[in-house]
Amino acid sequence: MTTLTDTVLLTEQHDAVLIATLNRPAKGNSLSTELIDALGALAAELRSPTHEGTKAVILTGAGQKAFSAGADINTLVGLDAAAAEAQMLHGQKVFDELEDLPQAVIAAIDGVAFGGGLELAMACDLRVASPTSRLGQPEITLANLPGWGGTQRLPRLIGQGRALEMILTGEPMSASRALEIGLLNAVSEDPLAAAHNLAARITRHSGTAVSAAKQAIYAGEREGITEGLRREAFLVGQCCESPEQREAVQKFLNRKKSN
């Protein structure tokens, strides 16, 4: 095992898949400033040539009680408006960097994903959870609102009405309900194994194409369908010049001839 830091975030490479574990189990894997910074460093590392062979990332939490219980409340005590805004912008930047990674990023949730923990999971491309997991945005119970992307990503995933209900009531949601409305991609007794299975189904394909598909989808989501379509066409052109695409097309044509 290699560690990005000695304590708060552990990483382990399994061929084309990197597992990153939030490692503050005694604190519910809450997102301290140190852990947010470690996630930012991980995102930067995953863009380096060292990780050219890494096609998927699984993000999980140590222990079975929490993926992440949210922001470390101690970091919010006594903040004035300017300091709180700066802290939110920093977290948003790190979560955007994780979302924008060329690799597919999968959250494996075992236990609660509350507040910033759910926002982190939503910054991943895909989410799987154990049947007993609970997901929620309880910030309203502390007289506040989600600040690391929850007001933006949640309605895009489950619709405005359901997102408003979650955010305005602060009530948690069961894994089965989250699966039903599209907040989760799968529920499994072993979410880490399910995440590995999902990663294997992705990593057998071209990393260039996986990255391009992510870019096109997020471009449309952030900038509207016109820009999304323009970006889609451009990226198809880029893929057509890639060795992986030309090899895949030739294999397909050869297979048709042999039939």
One Martini backbone bead per residue (centre of mass of N, CA, C, O) as a GRO file, in nm:
protein
  259
    1MET     BB    1   0.097   0.036   0.022
    2THR     BB    2   0.015   0.365  -0.053
    3THR     BB    3   0.065   0.701   0.073
    4LEU     BB    4  -0.026   1.029   0.062
    5THR     BB    5  -0.074   1.007   0.362
    6ASP     BB    6  -0.047   0.902   0.693
    7THR     BB    7  -0.381   0.937   0.750
    8VAL     BB    8  -0.639   1.064   0.571
    9LEU     BB    9  -0.511   0.921   0.296
   10LEU     BB   10  -0.546   0.628   0.103
   11THR     BB   11  -0.353   0.433  -0.138
   12GLU     BB   12  -0.435   0.178  -0.399
   13GLN     BB   13  -0.304  -0.032  -0.646
   14HIS     BB   14  -0.504  -0.200  -0.920
   15ASP     BB   15  -0.374  -0.163  -1.176
   16ALA     BB   16  -0.622   0.044  -1.329
   17VAL     BB   17  -0.691   0.077  -1.014
   18LEU     BB   18  -0.773   0.325  -0.770
   19ILE     BB   19  -0.768   0.339  -0.416
   20ALA     BB   20  -0.945   0.569  -0.203
   21THR     BB   21  -0.916   0.641   0.156
   22LEU     BB   22  -1.090   0.759   0.402
   23ASN     BB   23  -0.895   0.824   0.725
   24ARG     BB   24  -1.149   0.897   0.977
   25PRO     BB   25  -1.324   0.693   1.160
   26ALA     BB   26  -1.353   0.846   1.442
   27LYS     BB   27  -1.490   1.097   1.245
   28GLY     BB   28  -1.654   0.983   1.000
   29ASN     BB   29  -1.478   1.091   0.767
   30SER     BB   30  -1.436   1.378   0.794
   31LEU     BB   31  -1.388   1.700   0.630
   32SER     BB   32  -1.108   1.825   0.648
   33THR     BB   33  -0.874   2.031   0.538
   34GLU     BB   34  -0.663   1.807   0.501
   35LEU     BB   35  -0.846   1.621   0.326
   36ILE     BB   36  -0.911   1.815   0.101
   37ASP     BB   37  -0.613   1.856   0.020
   38ALA     BB   38  -0.561   1.555  -0.044
   39LEU     BB   39  -0.767   1.541  -0.276
   40GLY     BB   40  -0.625   1.754  -0.450
   41ALA     BB   41  -0.356   1.598  -0.474
   42LEU     BB   42  -0.477   1.351  -0.611
   43ALA     BB   43  -0.584   1.488  -0.865
   44ALA     BB   44  -0.306   1.581  -0.962
   45GLU     BB   45  -0.172   1.300  -0.973
   46LEU     BB   46  -0.384   1.171  -1.184
   47ARG     BB   47  -0.265   1.377  -1.419
   48SER     BB   48  -0.012   1.235  -1.430
   49PRO     BB   49   0.211   1.020  -1.587
   50THR     BB   50   0.198   0.803  -1.358
   51HIS     BB   51  -0.138   0.765  -1.446
   52GLU     BB   52  -0.183   0.650  -1.741
   53GLY     BB   53  -0.291   0.349  -1.636
   54THR     BB   54  -0.530   0.494  -1.501
   55LYS     BB   55  -0.898   0.441  -1.536
   56ALA     BB   56  -0.977   0.418  -1.221
   57VAL     BB   57  -1.167   0.534  -0.928
   58ILE     BB   58  -1.194   0.455  -0.580
   59LEU     BB   59  -1.412   0.590  -0.333
   60THR     BB   60  -1.367   0.559   0.024
   61GLY     BB   61  -1.427   0.440   0.359
   62ALA     BB   62  -1.340   0.383   0.666
   63GLY     BB   63  -1.519   0.146   0.745
   64GLN     BB   64  -1.897   0.098   0.820
   65LYS     BB   65  -2.027   0.389   0.909
   66ALA     BB   66  -1.858   0.576   0.687
   67PHE     BB   67  -1.784   0.757   0.426
   68SER     BB   68  -1.919   1.052   0.514
   69ALA     BB   69  -2.040   1.290   0.756
   70GLY     BB   70  -1.873   1.540   0.657
   71ALA     BB   71  -1.798   1.814   0.775
   72ASP     BB   72  -1.588   1.958   0.990
   73ILE     BB   73  -1.724   2.150   1.231
   74ASN     BB   74  -1.465   2.282   1.350
   75THR     BB   75  -1.415   2.455   1.075
   76LEU     BB   76  -1.692   2.647   1.133
   77VAL     BB   77  -1.612   2.789   1.380
   78GLY     BB   78  -1.635   3.141   1.374
   79LEU     BB   79  -1.706   3.224   1.098
   80ASP     BB   80  -1.704   3.438   0.862
   81ALA     BB   81  -1.823   3.509   0.558
   82ALA     BB   82  -1.549   3.510   0.405
   83ALA     BB   83  -1.435   3.242   0.519
   84ALA     BB   84  -1.669   3.058   0.435
   85GLU     BB   85  -1.656   3.112   0.132
   86ALA     BB   86  -1.364   3.016   0.092
   87GLN     BB   87  -1.414   2.724   0.188
   88MET     BB   88  -1.623   2.654  -0.029
   89LEU     BB   89  -1.451   2.716  -0.282
   90HIS     BB   90  -1.234   2.508  -0.223
   91GLY     BB   91  -1.412   2.255  -0.224
   92GLN     BB   92  -1.529   2.295  -0.506
   93LYS     BB   93  -1.261   2.276  -0.656
   94VAL     BB   94  -1.188   1.987  -0.573
   95PHE     BB   95  -1.448   1.849  -0.679
   96ASP     BB   96  -1.407   1.938  -0.971
   97GLU     BB   97  -1.136   1.790  -1.010
   98LEU     BB   98  -1.257   1.509  -0.972
   99GLU     BB   99  -1.472   1.523  -1.198
  100ASP     BB  100  -1.236   1.605  -1.426
  101LEU     BB  101  -1.123   1.349  -1.453
  102PRO     BB  102  -1.028   1.105  -1.683
  103GLN     BB  103  -1.131   0.921  -1.486
  104ALA     BB  104  -1.324   0.704  -1.340
  105VAL     BB  105  -1.548   0.777  -1.061
  106ILE     BB  106  -1.610   0.581  -0.760
  107ALA     BB  107  -1.846   0.541  -0.509
  108ALA     BB  108  -1.803   0.363  -0.194
  109ILE     BB  109  -2.077   0.303   0.020
  110ASP     BB  110  -2.044   0.258   0.390
  111GLY     BB  111  -2.290   0.419   0.515
  112VAL     BB  112  -2.266   0.741   0.557
  113ALA     BB  113  -2.379   1.033   0.344
  114PHE     BB  114  -2.317   1.351   0.455
  115GLY     BB  115  -2.321   1.630   0.315
  116GLY     BB  116  -2.006   1.649   0.211
  117GLY     BB  117  -2.015   1.344   0.152
  118LEU     BB  118  -2.232   1.361  -0.071
  119GLU     BB  119  -2.088   1.571  -0.243
  120LEU     BB  120  -1.850   1.387  -0.306
  121ALA     BB  121  -2.013   1.158  -0.438
  122MET     BB  122  -2.133   1.353  -0.664
  123ALA     BB  123  -1.840   1.407  -0.791
  124CYS     BB  124  -1.879   1.146  -0.885
  125ASP     BB  125  -1.987   0.943  -1.143
  126LEU     BB  126  -2.039   0.702  -0.936
  127ARG     BB  127  -2.272   0.497  -0.720
  128VAL     BB  128  -2.229   0.284  -0.435
  129ALA     BB  129  -2.417   0.080  -0.187
  130SER     BB  130  -2.531  -0.018   0.096
  131PRO     BB  131  -2.835  -0.104   0.236
  132THR     BB  132  -2.762   0.073   0.517
  133SER     BB  133  -2.736   0.325   0.387
  134ARG     BB  134  -2.714   0.689   0.416
  135LEU     BB  135  -2.857   0.991   0.268
  136GLY     BB  136  -2.763   1.351   0.306
  137GLN     BB  137  -2.875   1.709   0.371
  138PRO     BB  138  -2.840   1.858   0.700
  139GLU     BB  139  -2.775   2.173   0.709
  140ILE     BB  140  -3.053   2.296   0.802
  141THR     BB  141  -3.009   2.200   1.109
  142LEU     BB  142  -2.765   2.441   1.100
  143ALA     BB  143  -2.865   2.695   0.946
  144ASN     BB  144  -2.808   2.587   0.641
  145LEU     BB  145  -2.624   2.498   0.342
  146PRO     BB  146  -2.498   2.367   0.089
  147GLY     BB  147  -2.130   2.428  -0.027
  148TRP     BB  148  -2.015   2.161  -0.223
  149GLY     BB  149  -2.266   2.131  -0.461
  150GLY     BB  150  -2.559   2.035  -0.370
  151THR     BB  151  -2.746   2.255  -0.521
  152GLN     BB  152  -2.645   2.135  -0.812
  153ARG     BB  153  -2.616   1.816  -0.826
  154LEU     BB  154  -2.879   1.703  -0.707
  155PRO     BB  155  -3.091   1.808  -0.923
  156ARG     BB  156  -2.942   1.666  -1.163
  157LEU     BB  157  -2.995   1.370  -1.049
  158ILE     BB  158  -3.322   1.400  -0.910
  159GLY     BB  159  -3.433   1.671  -0.914
  160GLN     BB  160  -3.574   1.947  -0.780
  161GLY     BB  161  -3.791   1.841  -0.583
  162ARG     BB  162  -3.618   1.629  -0.432
  163ALA     BB  163  -3.389   1.818  -0.352
  164LEU     BB  164  -3.555   2.013  -0.185
  165GLU     BB  165  -3.650   1.808   0.020
  166MET     BB  166  -3.371   1.727   0.129
  167ILE     BB  167  -3.267   2.020   0.200
  168LEU     BB  168  -3.525   2.136   0.367
  169THR     BB  169  -3.537   1.886   0.580
  170GLY     BB  170  -3.266   1.696   0.626
  171GLU     BB  171  -3.344   1.415   0.542
  172PRO     BB  172  -3.278   1.099   0.514
  173MET     BB  173  -3.182   0.832   0.286
  174SER     BB  174  -3.217   0.546   0.152
  175ALA     BB  175  -3.073   0.330  -0.062
  176SER     BB  176  -3.328   0.236  -0.211
  177ARG     BB  177  -3.428   0.522  -0.280
  178ALA     BB  178  -3.171   0.622  -0.424
  179LEU     BB  179  -3.194   0.413  -0.650
  180GLU     BB  180  -3.480   0.483  -0.757
  181ILE     BB  181  -3.386   0.807  -0.824
  182GLY     BB  182  -3.054   0.803  -0.912
  183LEU     BB  183  -2.825   0.844  -0.688
  184LEU     BB  184  -2.782   0.547  -0.749
  185ASN     BB  185  -2.648   0.259  -0.928
  186ALA     BB  186  -2.606   0.072  -0.660
  187VAL     BB  187  -2.676  -0.218  -0.450
  188SER     BB  188  -2.456  -0.367  -0.195
  189GLU     BB  189  -2.310  -0.567   0.040
  190ASP     BB  190  -2.039  -0.499  -0.147
  191PRO     BB  191  -1.938  -0.202  -0.259
  192LEU     BB  192  -1.641  -0.249  -0.339
  193ALA     BB  193  -1.692  -0.487  -0.530
  194ALA     BB  194  -1.892  -0.334  -0.711
  195ALA     BB  195  -1.689  -0.117  -0.797
  196HIS     BB  196  -1.491  -0.310  -0.931
  197ASN     BB  197  -1.688  -0.418  -1.141
  198LEU     BB  198  -1.743  -0.144  -1.273
  199ALA     BB  199  -1.449  -0.081  -1.344
  200ALA     BB  200  -1.406  -0.328  -1.531
  201ARG     BB  201  -1.626  -0.233  -1.743
  202ILE     BB  202  -1.451   0.028  -1.812
  203THR     BB  203  -1.132  -0.054  -1.845
  204ARG     BB  204  -1.177  -0.217  -2.124
  205HIS     BB  205  -1.173   0.060  -2.232
  206SER     BB  206  -1.102   0.350  -2.358
  207GLY     BB  207  -0.961   0.616  -2.199
  208THR     BB  208  -1.019   0.834  -2.409
  209ALA     BB  209  -1.329   0.782  -2.429
  210VAL     BB  210  -1.404   0.818  -2.136
  211SER     BB  211  -1.306   1.109  -2.108
  212ALA     BB  212  -1.479   1.227  -2.340
  213ALA     BB  213  -1.758   1.156  -2.228
  214LYS     BB  214  -1.733   1.326  -1.976
  215GLN     BB  215  -1.685   1.601  -2.109
  216ALA     BB  216  -1.952   1.617  -2.268
  217ILE     BB  217  -2.152   1.592  -2.035
  218TYR     BB  218  -2.041   1.833  -1.855
  219ALA     BB  219  -2.067   2.056  -2.065
  220GLY     BB  220  -2.378   2.045  -2.091
  221GLU     BB  221  -2.445   2.085  -1.789
  222ARG     BB  222  -2.286   2.369  -1.757
  223GLU     BB  223  -2.343   2.511  -2.077
  224GLY     BB  224  -2.525   2.343  -2.244
  225ILE     BB  225  -2.629   2.195  -2.539
  226THR     BB  226  -2.464   2.350  -2.746
  227GLU     BB  227  -2.186   2.299  -2.617
  228GLY     BB  228  -2.215   1.992  -2.590
  229LEU     BB  229  -2.230   1.932  -2.896
  230ARG     BB  230  -1.967   2.062  -2.978
  231ARG     BB  231  -1.790   1.886  -2.793
  232GLU     BB  232  -1.872   1.613  -2.900
  233ALA     BB  233  -1.769   1.645  -3.191
  234PHE     BB  234  -1.476   1.704  -3.122
  235LEU     BB  235  -1.422   1.434  -2.962
  236VAL     BB  236  -1.477   1.242  -3.190
  237GLY     BB  237  -1.243   1.343  -3.360
  238GLN     BB  238  -1.020   1.270  -3.158
  239CYS     BB  239  -1.083   0.964  -3.144
  240CYS     BB  240  -1.036   0.905  -3.455
  241GLU     BB  241  -0.708   0.956  -3.397
  242SER     BB  242  -0.687   0.714  -3.226
  243PRO     BB  243  -0.548   0.407  -3.187
  244GLU     BB  244  -0.789   0.266  -3.046
  245GLN     BB  245  -1.007   0.326  -3.259
  246ARG     BB  246  -0.868   0.202  -3.509
  247GLU     BB  247  -0.841  -0.081  -3.391
  248ALA     BB  248  -1.142  -0.133  -3.326
  249VAL     BB  249  -1.249  -0.099  -3.616
  250GLN     BB  250  -1.074  -0.320  -3.750
  251LYS     BB  251  -1.178  -0.555  -3.579
  252PHE     BB  252  -1.472  -0.528  -3.667
  253LEU     BB  253  -1.427  -0.569  -3.974
  254ASN     BB  254  -1.286  -0.845  -3.953
  255ARG     BB  255  -1.526  -0.989  -3.816
  256LYS     BB  256  -1.727  -0.952  -4.053
  257LYS     BB  257  -1.559  -1.103  -4.269
  258SER     BB  258  -1.549  -1.384  -4.108
  259ASN     BB  259  -1.879  -1.404  -4.134
   0.00000   0.00000   0.00000
